[in-house]
Amino acid sequence: MASPNAPTASRRLFNLLGPFIGLALVVGLFSLSPSVRPYFLTGANFKIVLTQTVIVAIGTLGMTMIIVSGGIDLSVGSVVALTSVVGAVALVHGYSAMIAVGLTLAVGAGIGLINGFVIGGLRMMPFIVTLGMMGIARGAAKWLADSQTVNAPATPMIDNLMALSDPTHLFPVPRGVWMVLVLAVAMVVVMRETVFGRYIFAIGANEGAARLSGIRVRLFKVIIYTVAGVFFGLAGLMQLSRLTQGDPTVAIGLELDIIAAVVIGGASLSGGTGSILGSMIGALIMAVLRNGSNQMGWPTYMQEIIIGVVIIIAVAVDKLRQGGLKA
């Protein structure tokens, strides 16, 4: 007779190994092509993949907190575009790199604060609130940039974050990659070893029970969305570093990549489960998919179809993990 704990144990094992298996499958898929393999499996290409992962990976750090707490944020792409424009405009107006960075992060935090206040304080649905913020942030970015790209002056402190030095070898990797690793380790500690992290899981697992346990759910939702906004602002800074300009039209659909990465990494859209490590692997999977598609010479529309299929599969896998798909 099977132990009653067997399903739980197998599910935990699946959540742990699933993202790694998915990454291996994606890498193996593109490695099958003899014309792509010599270029795909190289240190130089892996450096490109890691660099392309940075923006999505930083976004997943914030989105993991939100999804684990039972929420969602559809405004990420627009926030990344807006904050990149804010940083570029600040540099164009002669402000120092430090001030530009501070403004970029502050705008991200401010948008997160507004989202958190409306969602937590006014008890509105995260989907509707952040869908509205998606349009507000994108419109604000176009207004601030006068509907055109803002070319920022050369600023080594910012430009070097995503600069590819020695592109023919894996090392050295851009500073942004190391920043992601450091932030990811810090967030693992926060999510697993602090009271704040335990509250995030508690709210996502059962908000009513968390409230009855004395957790100030409204306040913590505001904090969660605000901290996530800081990460989204940092992703906007990386976008500015990568393009060396603020573009109000970039990052359209980025929120889908980020959400898919978090779900592929083992988080549940119902809240209560998820991990930073899984989300990082999920972000890497999304980057490998795009990089491999480019190596295969597939057109952009084909890449969009593939990403869409991956998102559907990710949601289906989430349902399977939760036992929601029954014959």
N, C-alpha and C positions, 0 to 999 in steps of 0.2 A: 504493500500500500504506500502510495507516494506521500511524502511529508507535506503538511499544509504549507510549509515555508518554501517548498521547492519552486513554485511559480515566482515568488518574490525574489528568490536567489537567482533564478535564471533570467528574470527581467533585469535585475541589477547588472548581471554579467553582460547581457545584451546592450544595455545602456553604456557600459564601460567600453566594450570592444567594438560596438557597432560603428562609431565614427572612424576608427582605425581601419576596420575592414572596408568601409566605404572608400576611404582614401586609397587603400591598396588597389581596390577594383578600378578606380578612376585612372590611377597611374598605370596600372597594367593594361587598361583598354587602349590608351594612347601609345603605349610602348609596343603594341602588336604591329603597328605600321612600320615596315622596314625603312620607309622614306622619312618618317618623322623621328624614329628612335634615336638616330645619331645626334639630333639637335635637342630632342626633348630631355633625354637623360644626361644632361651635362651640368656642371657646376654653374656655368654662366646662365643657363636657362632657369636653374633653381633659384639663382639670385633674383632674376626677374620675377619669378613666381612669388618669392617672399616679399619683394617690394610691392607687387600688386595686391598682396594680402593685407598690407598694413591698414589701409583705410577701412576695409570691411572688418578686420580683426578688432580695431579700436571701437568701431560701432557695436560689435557683438558684446564687448565688455559692458556697455551700458544697456544694451537690449536684453542681455541675459538676466540682469537684475529685474528689469521690467516684466519679462515673460515669466520668470520664476515667481514673481509676486502676483501673477494672474492678470497682468496688463498687456498692452501692445502699444507700439508707437509707429505710426505711418508717416511721421513728418521728418524722419531722419535725413532722407535725401535732400529735402528742401533746406533743412538746418545746415547741412554740410555746405550747400551752395551759398547760403546767406553768410555763414561765418567766414568762408573763404573770401567772399566779396568784402566783408567788413575788414579783414586783415589787409587785403590789397589796398582798399581805400585809405586805411590808416597810414600805410607806407607811402602812398602817393602824396598824402598831405604832409609828409615830412616827420611823422611820428617815429619814435625809435622802434626797433624790433621787439623789445620787451613790452612796450605799450601795445603794439599791434597784437602780440600773442595774448596779452591780458584781455584786450577787447574781444578777441576771437572767442576765448574761453568764457568770458563773461556773458556774451550774447547767447552762446549755447546754454549756459546755466540759466539765464533769464527765461529762455523759451521753455526749458525743462521745468522751471519753477511755475510758470503759467500753466503748463499742462498738468503738473501735479496738483496745483491749487484747484483747478477746475474739476479734475477727475476725483481727487480725494476730498476736497472741501465741499464741492457742490454735488458730489456723487454722480457724475455724468459718465457715460460709457467711454472708455479709452479709445475705442475705434472711431467714434464720431468726433471726439475732441481733437485727436491727433490728425484725423482726416481734414478737419477744418484748418488746423495749424499747418498742414502741408501746403495748402493754398496761400495762407497768410505769409508764411516764411518765404515761399517762392516768389510771391508778388513783391515782398519787401526787398528781396535780393535784386529783382529786376529794377525796382524803383531806385535803390541805392546805386546801382551800376549804370543807371540810365539805359537799361536794356542792351548793354554791350559789355564786352570783356574789359576788365580793368587790369592793365599791365603794371605790375608792381616793380619798383626799382630793385636792382640786385641787392639782396640782403643775405649774406652768408649764413647768419644764425638760423634763418628759416629755410633758405634754399638747400642747405646741406643736409637737412633732415631726410630728404628722399633722393639725394644725388647718388648716381651710380658711378662710383670710382672703380677703375680696373674691371670693366664689364665682361672681360673674357674669363674671369675666375670667380669662384663662389665668395671668397673673402677678399677684401673686407665688405661686409654687407652694410647697407645704409643705416644711419643712426636711428631712423624710424623703426627698423626691425628690432633693434635692441630695446627701444622704448616700449614696444608692444610686449616683449618678453618680460620686462621688469614690471609693467603694469598688470600683466596677466598673473604673475606670481603674487603680486600684492592683492589682487582681487580674489585669488584662491584663498588666501589667508582671511580676507574680509568675509567672504561668503561662508567659509567653513569654521572659522575659529572665533568669530566675534558675535556679540549679542545682536548687532545690526543685521548680520548675515542670517542668523537663525530666525530673526523676525521676518525677513524677506520670505524665507521658505514657509514659515507659519502662516503668513498672510495669504500666500498663493495656495497653500493646501486647504485652508478653511478660514476664510476671512471672518465669518461669524464667531467661530471658536477663538480665533486670535483676539478679537475684540473683547469677548467675555473673559479672556485670560489677562486682560489689563493692557494689552498692546494698543498704543494710540495709532490705530490704522490710518486715519486721515493724515496725521503728521508724517508718518513714515512713507506714505505714498508720495507726499510732496518732496520728501528728502530723496526718495528713490529716483523720481523723474528729474530732479535737479542735478543729482550726481550723474545720471545718465546723460543729461544735457551737456555737462562738462566734457564727457567723452565724445559726444557728437561734435562739440566745438573743436576738440583736438583733432578729430577726423577731418574737419574743415580746414584746419591748419595744415595737415598733411596734404590735403588736396591743393592748397595754395602752394605748398613747397613743390609738389609734383609738377604742376602746370606753370609755376611762377607767375600766375595771374589769377584774378578772381573772375569766375565765369558763372553768371546767374542761371545758366542752362545746364550745368553739369549735375551729375549724381541723380538723374532721373531714374527711378526704379532701384536705387541703391538700397532702399529699405527692404525690398523683397530679397535681395541677396543676403542682407544681414539677418532677417527673420529666418530665412531658409537655413543659414549657417547655424543659428542657435538651435533650431529644431533638429537638424541633422545631427547636431552634437549631443542630442539626448534630452533637450528640454521639452516640456509638455506645454502646448498652447493653453491647456486648462490650468496651468500654474502648479507650483509646489515641487517641481523637479527640474533639474538642469545642472550644468557644471561649466565652469570657465574653460577647463581643458577640452571638454567636448566641443564647446563653441569655437575654440581656436582651431581645432581640427576641421570643423565645419567650414570655417572661413578659408582654410587652406584648400579644402575640396572645391569650393566655388572658384578660387583663383586658378587651380589646376584645370578645372573645366574650361574656363575662358582661355587660358594659355594654350591648352591642348587643341581647342577648337581653332584658334588662330594658326597653330602649327599645321593643322590638317588642311588649312585653307578654306574652311567652311565660311559661308557668308554670314553677315551679322544676323540676318533673320533666323538662320539655322541655330545660331548660338542662343538667341532669345527663346526659341522653341525648346531647346534643351534645358535651359534654366527654368522655364515654366514647368516642364515635366518633372524636373528635380524637386521643385517646390511642392507639386502635387504628391510626389512619392514621399517627400519628407512629412507631409501632413498625414498621409496614409500610415506611415511607419509610426507616427505619434499615436494614432488611433490603435494600432496593433499593440503598442507598448502598454496602453491603458486598458486593453481588452475591449475596445469599443467596436471592433469589426467582428460580427458574429454571423454564422451561417443562418 
